[in-house]
Amino acid sequence: MEISEPDTSPTPRRITSWANCSLEEGLSEFKAEITERPLLYLAVAFVAGFVSCTFPVRLIFSAVAKLASSLLGPAILLVGILKISESFSHRSGEKRSGEKR
């Protein structure tokens, strides 16, 4: 007779219910903070809007994209070299073990 252990693995239903519950709690806490200090959040929204108009986000994204594209080529080349060297070392290890037999 086998004794089955309870399933403690997270299922999608459990995860979504937990996420919805925490999201609702977070939103209700945020609403309470906004009603307590509306001028602070109004000032934050104004500053965020002003910054987004004077310093467009597309400049940040284009800088990140340029950086990623300039670093992605060498990174892919390095991974390819490592995989090729790993493949050759694995093959030579098989030949050596085959020769000893």
Secondary structure, DSSP 8 states (H G I E B T S, - for coil): --------S--HHHHHHHHHHHHHHHHHHHHHHHHH-HHHHHHHHHHHHHHHHHS-HHHHHHHHHHHHHHHHHHHHHHHHHHHHHHHHHHHHHHHHHHHH-
